[in-house]
Amino acid sequence: MIPFYHSRILSFVNKTDRMGIKECEEYFESINRVFENEKYYLIQRWDEAQKKLGHKLFRQ
């Protein structure tokens, strides 16, 4: 996961390199809004995966 994190940070730096502070904040807020909108979906997917993994562990 670390390479994905680093690539995401580098992408943000490259995207905002020539932006002013206000533009950077607006861009960052847009990223946050997307995450907030998808958060519950991601949690649901995580929970489903954990349940499937748990069922496999108990069958052994």
Biopython code that builds the backbone (N, CA, C, O; Angstrom):
import numpy as np
from Bio.PDB.StructureBuilder import StructureBuilder

atoms = [
    (1, "MET", "N", (0.808, -1.203, 0.000)),
    (1, "MET", "CA", (0.000, 0.000, 0.000)),
    (1, "MET", "C", (0.856, 1.274, 0.000)),
    (1, "MET", "O", (0.405, 2.323, -0.460)),
    (2, "ILE", "N", (2.045, 1.187, 0.496)),
    (2, "ILE", "CA", (2.899, 2.379, 0.557)),
    (2, "ILE", "C", (3.174, 2.962, -0.827)),
    (2, "ILE", "O", (3.103, 4.180, -0.989)),
    (3, "PRO", "N", (3.487, 2.133, -1.839)),
    (3, "PRO", "CA", (3.682, 2.721, -3.173)),
    (3, "PRO", "C", (2.437, 3.458, -3.692)),
    (3, "PRO", "O", (2.560, 4.477, -4.371)),
    (4, "PHE", "N", (1.238, 2.942, -3.374)),
    (4, "PHE", "CA", (0.016, 3.631, -3.787)),
    (4, "PHE", "C", (-0.117, 4.981, -3.079)),
    (4, "PHE", "O", (-0.522, 5.976, -3.680)),
    (5, "TYR", "N", (0.230, 4.992, -1.796)),
    (5, "TYR", "CA", (0.183, 6.240, -1.030)),
    (5, "TYR", "C", (1.154, 7.260, -1.626)),
    (5, "TYR", "O", (0.792, 8.415, -1.849)),
    (6, "HIS", "N", (2.379, 6.826, -1.877)),
    (6, "HIS", "CA", (3.383, 7.737, -2.439)),
    (6, "HIS", "C", (2.962, 8.245, -3.819)),
    (6, "HIS", "O", (3.144, 9.422, -4.130)),
    (7, "SER", "N", (2.408, 7.370, -4.636)),
    (7, "SER", "CA", (1.982, 7.813, -5.961)),
    (7, "SER", "C", (0.830, 8.808, -5.866)),
    (7, "SER", "O", (0.748, 9.740, -6.666)),
    (8, "ARG", "N", (-0.057, 8.616, -4.895)),
    (8, "ARG", "CA", (-1.168, 9.554, -4.715)),
    (8, "ARG", "C", (-0.664, 10.922, -4.262)),
    (8, "ARG", "O", (-1.136, 11.956, -4.735)),
    (9, "ILE", "N", (0.291, 10.916, -3.349)),
    (9, "ILE", "CA", (0.881, 12.183, -2.881)),
    (9, "ILE", "C", (1.597, 12.884, -4.029)),
    (9, "ILE", "O", (1.446, 14.093, -4.204)),
    (10, "LEU", "N", (2.372, 12.143, -4.807)),
    (10, "LEU", "CA", (3.090, 12.733, -5.937)),
    (10, "LEU", "C", (2.108, 13.294, -6.957)),
    (10, "LEU", "O", (2.345, 14.361, -7.523)),
    (11, "SER", "N", (1.022, 12.596, -7.194)),
    (11, "SER", "CA", (-0.003, 13.084, -8.110)),
    (11, "SER", "C", (-0.574, 14.409, -7.618)),
    (11, "SER", "O", (-0.761, 15.340, -8.401)),
    (12, "PHE", "N", (-0.852, 14.488, -6.315)),
    (12, "PHE", "CA", (-1.371, 15.725, -5.739)),
    (12, "PHE", "C", (-0.361, 16.861, -5.897)),
    (12, "PHE", "O", (-0.728, 17.972, -6.278)),
    (13, "VAL", "N", (0.900, 16.584, -5.606)),
    (13, "VAL", "CA", (1.950, 17.607, -5.717)),
    (13, "VAL", "C", (2.068, 18.087, -7.159)),
    (13, "VAL", "O", (2.147, 19.289, -7.413)),
    (14, "ASN", "N", (2.081, 17.146, -8.106)),
    (14, "ASN", "CA", (2.184, 17.525, -9.517)),
    (14, "ASN", "C", (0.975, 18.338, -9.974)),
    (14, "ASN", "O", (1.118, 19.296, -10.733)),
    (15, "LYS", "N", (-0.207, 17.957, -9.515)),
    (15, "LYS", "CA", (-1.430, 18.646, -9.917)),
    (15, "LYS", "C", (-1.484, 20.070, -9.364)),
    (15, "LYS", "O", (-1.961, 20.981, -10.042)),
    (16, "THR", "N", (-1.001, 20.264, -8.146)),
    (16, "THR", "CA", (-1.133, 21.555, -7.468)),
    (16, "THR", "C", (0.143, 22.389, -7.493)),
    (16, "THR", "O", (0.199, 23.449, -6.868)),
    (17, "ASP", "N", (1.153, 21.932, -8.197)),
    (17, "ASP", "CA", (2.466, 22.583, -8.207)),
    (17, "ASP", "C", (2.387, 24.069, -8.534)),
    (17, "ASP", "O", (3.045, 24.881, -7.883)),
    (18, "ARG", "N", (1.614, 24.422, -9.502)),
    (18, "ARG", "CA", (1.552, 25.823, -9.938)),
    (18, "ARG", "C", (0.270, 26.536, -9.496)),
    (18, "ARG", "O", (-0.036, 27.628, -9.975)),
    (19, "MET", "N", (-0.465, 25.921, -8.593)),
    (19, "MET", "CA", (-1.695, 26.535, -8.092)),
    (19, "MET", "C", (-1.404, 27.427, -6.892)),
    (19, "MET", "O", (-0.409, 27.262, -6.187)),
    (20, "GLY", "N", (-2.298, 28.363, -6.692)),
    (20, "GLY", "CA", (-2.221, 29.190, -5.494)),
    (20, "GLY", "C", (-2.828, 28.436, -4.313)),
    (20, "GLY", "O", (-3.378, 27.347, -4.474)),
    (21, "ILE", "N", (-2.721, 29.024, -3.137)),
    (21, "ILE", "CA", (-3.209, 28.382, -1.919)),
    (21, "ILE", "C", (-4.717, 28.110, -2.017)),
    (21, "ILE", "O", (-5.176, 27.022, -1.671)),
    (22, "LYS", "N", (-5.467, 29.079, -2.478)),
    (22, "LYS", "CA", (-6.927, 28.921, -2.579)),
    (22, "LYS", "C", (-7.280, 27.789, -3.542)),
    (22, "LYS", "O", (-8.146, 26.968, -3.239)),
    (23, "GLU", "N", (-6.627, 27.739, -4.685)),
    (23, "GLU", "CA", (-6.892, 26.677, -5.659)),
    (23, "GLU", "C", (-6.538, 25.299, -5.098)),
    (23, "GLU", "O", (-7.264, 24.328, -5.315)),
    (24, "CYS", "N", (-5.417, 25.222, -4.374)),
    (24, "CYS", "CA", (-5.012, 23.949, -3.750)),
    (24, "CYS", "C", (-6.053, 23.486, -2.738)),
    (24, "CYS", "O", (-6.406, 22.308, -2.693)),
    (25, "GLU", "N", (-6.540, 24.415, -1.932)),
    (25, "GLU", "CA", (-7.554, 24.069, -0.938)),
    (25, "GLU", "C", (-8.840, 23.584, -1.608)),
    (25, "GLU", "O", (-9.456, 22.623, -1.146)),
    (26, "GLU", "N", (-9.244, 24.239, -2.683)),
    (26, "GLU", "CA", (-10.449, 23.823, -3.406)),
    (26, "GLU", "C", (-10.276, 22.437, -4.020)),
    (26, "GLU", "O", (-11.190, 21.614, -3.980)),
    (27, "TYR", "N", (-9.103, 22.188, -4.584)),
    (27, "TYR", "CA", (-8.823, 20.875, -5.166)),
    (27, "TYR", "C", (-8.848, 19.793, -4.081)),
    (27, "TYR", "O", (-9.434, 18.727, -4.269)),
    (28, "PHE", "N", (-8.215, 20.078, -2.964)),
    (28, "PHE", "CA", (-8.187, 19.125, -1.856)),
    (28, "PHE", "C", (-9.597, 18.875, -1.315)),
    (28, "PHE", "O", (-9.944, 17.736, -1.000)),
    (29, "GLU", "N", (-10.393, 19.904, -1.209)),
    (29, "GLU", "CA", (-11.775, 19.754, -0.751)),
    (29, "GLU", "C", (-12.578, 18.890, -1.714)),
    (29, "GLU", "O", (-13.422, 18.105, -1.282)),
    (30, "SER", "N", (-12.327, 19.023, -3.013)),
    (30, "SER", "CA", (-13.043, 18.190, -3.987)),
    (30, "SER", "C", (-12.668, 16.720, -3.813)),
    (30, "SER", "O", (-13.523, 15.845, -3.946)),
    (31, "ILE", "N", (-11.410, 16.443, -3.519)),
    (31, "ILE", "CA", (-10.972, 15.072, -3.248)),
    (31, "ILE", "C", (-11.657, 14.551, -1.984)),
    (31, "ILE", "O", (-12.115, 13.409, -1.946)),
    (32, "ASN", "N", (-11.722, 15.389, -0.959)),
    (32, "ASN", "CA", (-12.379, 14.994, 0.295)),
    (32, "ASN", "C", (-13.859, 14.697, 0.093)),
    (32, "ASN", "O", (-14.388, 13.754, 0.680)),
    (33, "ARG", "N", (-14.534, 15.499, -0.736)),
    (33, "ARG", "CA", (-15.955, 15.264, -0.997)),
    (33, "ARG", "C", (-16.177, 13.915, -1.666)),
    (33, "ARG", "O", (-17.124, 13.203, -1.333)),
    (34, "VAL", "N", (-15.317, 13.567, -2.598)),
    (34, "VAL", "CA", (-15.435, 12.263, -3.261)),
    (34, "VAL", "C", (-15.271, 11.150, -2.237)),
    (34, "VAL", "O", (-16.051, 10.198, -2.225)),
    (35, "PHE", "N", (-14.259, 11.263, -1.376)),
    (35, "PHE", "CA", (-14.053, 10.246, -0.349)),
    (35, "PHE", "C", (-15.260, 10.145, 0.575)),
    (35, "PHE", "O", (-15.731, 9.045, 0.866)),
    (36, "GLU", "N", (-15.757, 11.281, 1.033)),
    (36, "GLU", "CA", (-16.914, 11.270, 1.932)),
    (36, "GLU", "C", (-18.129, 10.630, 1.275)),
    (36, "GLU", "O", (-18.884, 9.915, 1.934)),
    (37, "ASN", "N", (-18.327, 10.877, -0.018)),
    (37, "ASN", "CA", (-19.453, 10.282, -0.728)),
    (37, "ASN", "C", (-19.297, 8.776, -0.887)),
    (37, "ASN", "O", (-20.294, 8.055, -0.917)),
    (38, "GLU", "N", (-18.071, 8.292, -0.989)),
    (38, "GLU", "CA", (-17.812, 6.872, -1.204)),
    (38, "GLU", "C", (-17.501, 6.106, 0.084)),
    (38, "GLU", "O", (-17.392, 4.880, 0.058)),
    (39, "LYS", "N", (-17.360, 6.795, 1.180)),
    (39, "LYS", "CA", (-16.921, 6.183, 2.430)),
    (39, "LYS", "C", (-17.801, 5.013, 2.856)),
    (39, "LYS", "O", (-17.287, 3.944, 3.188)),
    (40, "TYR", "N", (-19.106, 5.200, 2.852)),
    (40, "TYR", "CA", (-19.993, 4.139, 3.325)),
    (40, "TYR", "C", (-19.977, 2.934, 2.393)),
    (40, "TYR", "O", (-20.106, 1.795, 2.841)),
    (41, "TYR", "N", (-19.819, 3.185, 1.102)),
    (41, "TYR", "CA", (-19.686, 2.089, 0.144)),
    (41, "TYR", "C", (-18.425, 1.291, 0.442)),
    (41, "TYR", "O", (-18.448, 0.060, 0.440)),
    (42, "LEU", "N", (-17.326, 1.990, 0.698)),
    (42, "LEU", "CA", (-16.063, 1.314, 1.005)),
    (42, "LEU", "C", (-16.161, 0.517, 2.304)),
    (42, "LEU", "O", (-15.641, -0.595, 2.388)),
    (43, "ILE", "N", (-16.816, 1.070, 3.304)),
    (43, "ILE", "CA", (-17.000, 0.359, 4.572)),
    (43, "ILE", "C", (-17.840, -0.894, 4.351)),
    (43, "ILE", "O", (-17.533, -1.959, 4.886)),
    (44, "GLN", "N", (-18.894, -0.760, 3.566)),
    (44, "GLN", "CA", (-19.749, -1.907, 3.271)),
    (44, "GLN", "C", (-18.959, -3.004, 2.559)),
    (44, "GLN", "O", (-19.083, -4.180, 2.902)),
    (45, "ARG", "N", (-18.161, -2.631, 1.586)),
    (45, "ARG", "CA", (-17.344, -3.616, 0.866)),
    (45, "ARG", "C", (-16.343, -4.282, 1.805)),
    (45, "ARG", "O", (-16.115, -5.489, 1.722)),
    (46, "TRP", "N", (-15.750, -3.497, 2.695)),
    (46, "TRP", "CA", (-14.795, -4.030, 3.663)),
    (46, "TRP", "C", (-15.477, -5.052, 4.577)),
    (46, "TRP", "O", (-14.957, -6.145, 4.804)),
    (47, "ASP", "N", (-16.645, -4.678, 5.093)),
    (47, "ASP", "CA", (-17.388, -5.576, 5.987)),
    (47, "ASP", "C", (-17.767, -6.875, 5.284)),
    (47, "ASP", "O", (-17.660, -7.952, 5.870)),
    (48, "GLU", "N", (-18.210, -6.780, 4.033)),
    (48, "GLU", "CA", (-18.559, -7.982, 3.272)),
    (48, "GLU", "C", (-17.348, -8.886, 3.079)),
    (48, "GLU", "O", (-17.447, -10.106, 3.208)),
    (49, "ALA", "N", (-16.218, -8.286, 2.772)),
    (49, "ALA", "CA", (-14.992, -9.071, 2.587)),
    (49, "ALA", "C", (-14.575, -9.738, 3.895)),
    (49, "ALA", "O", (-14.127, -10.884, 3.895)),
    (50, "GLN", "N", (-14.722, -9.025, 5.000)),
    (50, "GLN", "CA", (-14.361, -9.594, 6.298)),
    (50, "GLN", "C", (-15.262, -10.767, 6.656)),
    (50, "GLN", "O", (-14.802, -11.765, 7.211)),
    (51, "LYS", "N", (-16.544, -10.643, 6.339)),
    (51, "LYS", "CA", (-17.480, -11.741, 6.607)),
    (51, "LYS", "C", (-17.113, -12.967, 5.785)),
    (51, "LYS", "O", (-17.121, -14.087, 6.297)),
    (52, "LYS", "N", (-16.790, -12.758, 4.511)),
    (52, "LYS", "CA", (-16.397, -13.880, 3.656)),
    (52, "LYS", "C", (-15.120, -14.527, 4.170)),
    (52, "LYS", "O", (-15.014, -15.753, 4.213)),
    (53, "LEU", "N", (-14.176, -13.726, 4.551)),
    (53, "LEU", "CA", (-12.917, -14.247, 5.077)),
    (53, "LEU", "C", (-13.165, -14.988, 6.375)),
    (53, "LEU", "O", (-12.583, -16.049, 6.601)),
    (54, "GLY", "N", (-14.010, -14.455, 7.223)),
    (54, "GLY", "CA", (-14.339, -15.101, 8.484)),
    (54, "GLY", "C", (-15.003, -16.440, 8.275)),
    (54, "GLY", "O", (-14.707, -17.392, 8.998)),
    (55, "HIS", "N", (-15.891, -16.541, 7.309)),
    (55, "HIS", "CA", (-16.558, -17.804, 7.014)),
    (55, "HIS", "C", (-15.551, -18.844, 6.541)),
    (55, "HIS", "O", (-15.666, -20.018, 6.894)),
    (56, "LYS", "N", (-14.581, -18.437, 5.760)),
    (56, "LYS", "CA", (-13.572, -19.370, 5.270)),
    (56, "LYS", "C", (-12.700, -19.861, 6.420)),
    (56, "LYS", "O", (-12.305, -21.026, 6.462)),
    (57, "LEU", "N", (-12.410, -18.970, 7.340)),
    (57, "LEU", "CA", (-11.567, -19.366, 8.468)),
    (57, "LEU", "C", (-12.259, -20.368, 9.357)),
    (57, "LEU", "O", (-11.618, -21.286, 9.869)),
    (58, "PHE", "N", (-13.563, -20.213, 9.554)),
    (58, "PHE", "CA", (-14.297, -21.120, 10.444)),
    (58, "PHE", "C", (-14.559, -22.482, 9.807)),
    (58, "PHE", "O", (-14.802, -23.451, 10.526)),
    (59, "ARG", "N", (-14.516, -22.581, 8.490)),
    (59, "ARG", "CA", (-14.775, -23.856, 7.809)),
    (59, "ARG", "C", (-13.587, -24.797, 7.906)),
    (59, "ARG", "O", (-13.755, -26.009, 7.766)),
    (60, "GLN", "N", (-12.415, -24.284, 8.136)),
    (60, "GLN", "CA", (-11.214, -25.135, 8.127)),
    (60, "GLN", "C", (-11.134, -26.034, 9.303)),
    (60, "GLN", "O", (-10.182, -26.804, 9.428)),
]
sb = StructureBuilder()
sb.init_structure("model")
sb.init_model(0)
sb.init_chain("A")
sb.init_seg("    ")
for serial, (resi, resn, name, xyz) in enumerate(atoms, 1):
    if name == "N":
        sb.init_residue(resn, " ", resi, " ")
    sb.init_atom(name, np.array(xyz, "f"), 0.0, 1.0, " ", f" {name:<3s}", serial, name[0])
structure = sb.get_structure()
